Amino acid sequence: MDDISPSDLKAILHSKRANIYYLEKCRVMQKGGRVVYLTEERVEKQYWNIPIANTTVILLGTGTSITQAAVRMLASAGVLIGFSGSGGTPLITANEVEWLSPQSEYRPTEYVQGWMSFWFDEEKRLKVAKRFQQLRLEYLQQVWSKDRDLKNEGFYVDDASTAQALTRFSAKIEQCPDVNNLLLIEAQLTKSLYKIAANHTKQKNFTRQHDSVDDANAFLNHGNYLAYGLAATTLWVLGIPHGFAVLHGKTRRGALVFDVADLIKDTLILPWAFICAKEGATEQEFRQQCLQNFTQHKALDFMFDTVKQLSVEHAVKKVEEDEK
């Protein structure tokens, strides 16, 4: 077999890659020039290929191990590796998933420079945080207005309670004097959407608790970590460090990952967590539904376009201000 160059492995743009893997109770290794995972069945060992050139994230759950050769190939293909507890969520809920980014400085510089052109100015940073929230609303309205499966479950933007929540949040965004107030009303929106989803799926007395064992909470945790993987991939590819958040605070580790993931979480993860819980779906079925949603509604494209747009916009504004 001919050697595959790193440039060949990165032929598919990250924003167009289709695969996210969650693996548990297996061994990830390099075999015959490919990355595979090995499962031990009662009768025989089985190897399964991972198409790394079309993969964004590999999330390793409990009972997994990975070889150095496999990590080297994954890094060459620009695949992020994450470690988590069972079911895609941390073993200790206070911890966050650790993302291992390929060590490479050969990434674009214009986006991080554009990001830095506004980040140290508190007023400009607040404007970008507000823009994130407006784009988040626009994406939700776009997806919920055309997704037939969601409509069949009662999730659509013309629903009175949904429309009221979105309108109220949109009106409050521009009035926020600081990030703390924006965080507060953002939390209120998500809480309203939890209530709407619980009503649509006939789930009584739902309370969002990260360490709860009920299906809806477990699916929310699981789906959110898939979104974090997409966000981490977006930021790594564009060369923007995770610490330069606009909403979740300067001191929270990896906060910009949460900012970017919030663009899609309420739209694609939240409703399906409740729908799948109502239908008694397994974790694997829920995960497959999330991945289908990411592809169908071009979640990665939306994340990339948003971060690139905001970076470039402010870089241009900075140049114009300097010229004046």
Secondary structure as GFF3:
##gff-version 3
##sequence-region A 1 324
A	DSSP	alpha_helix	6	9	.	.	.	ID=ss1
A	DSSP	three_ten_helix	14	16	.	.	.	ID=ss2
A	DSSP	beta_strand	19	23	.	.	.	ID=ss3
A	DSSP	beta_strand	26	31	.	.	.	ID=ss4
A	DSSP	beta_strand	34	40	.	.	.	ID=ss5
A	DSSP	beta_strand	45	49	.	.	.	ID=ss6
A	DSSP	three_ten_helix	52	54	.	.	.	ID=ss7
A	DSSP	beta_strand	55	60	.	.	.	ID=ss8
A	DSSP	beta_strand	64	66	.	.	.	ID=ss9
A	DSSP	alpha_helix	68	76	.	.	.	ID=ss10
A	DSSP	beta_strand	80	83	.	.	.	ID=ss11
A	DSSP	three_ten_helix	86	88	.	.	.	ID=ss12
A	DSSP	beta_strand	98	100	.	.	.	ID=ss13
A	DSSP	alpha_helix	110	119	.	.	.	ID=ss14
A	DSSP	alpha_helix	122	146	.	.	.	ID=ss15
A	DSSP	alpha_helix	148	152	.	.	.	ID=ss16
A	DSSP	alpha_helix	160	173	.	.	.	ID=ss17
A	DSSP	alpha_helix	179	200	.	.	.	ID=ss18
A	DSSP	alpha_helix	215	238	.	.	.	ID=ss19
A	DSSP	alpha_helix	255	264	.	.	.	ID=ss20
A	DSSP	pi_helix	265	269	.	.	.	ID=ss21
A	DSSP	alpha_helix	270	279	.	.	.	ID=ss22
A	DSSP	alpha_helix	283	296	.	.	.	ID=ss23
A	DSSP	alpha_helix	299	323	.	.	.	ID=ss24
###
